[in-house]
């Protein structure tokens, strides 16, 4: 999650990877019974997905 967050400026795919990492952290939080952590991570995942959907690719695939 931290690596993806640090590399977000390099590619829009890192923003999506950060969202996936947050979603996995949310699932982990809920499974271990730490529901506040799960809720916060779910919010971060939603924010990251929204940011990813609004970003334009910067020619990463060229």
C-alpha positions, 0 to 999 in steps of 0.5 A: 500500500505504501509503495503504491501510494509513493509511486502514484505520480508515476502512473495511474495504475499505481492509484488503482493498485493503491485502491486494491490494497486499501480494499484488501486492508478493509477486508482484513480489518473486518475479518479480524474484528477491527471494524473501524479500521475496515470502514476507514480502509473501505473509504480510502479504497472508494476515494482511490477508485474515484481518483483513478477513474478521473485520471487520464492515462499518461501514455504508460502503455506506449 
